């Protein structure tokens, strides 16, 4: 069965507005999620991450990203 490809968009919010927290979050994302293509956009306190690749890997990455967001944001 072929793997389904697509994209998944996740939104996070930095309640403190601290730029250092966003930088630490994105650095950890870069270290932990290296098996998918992703784009990150930061606008003020909003962070939008778009994942590209197989759906099963997107699901795994989503869980990791939520854990990192809880840790840093």
Secondary structure, DSSP 8 states (H G I E B T S, - for coil): ----EEEEEEEEE-SS--HHHHHHHHHHHHHH--SSEEEEEEETTEEEEEEEEEHHHHHHHHHHHHHHHHHH-
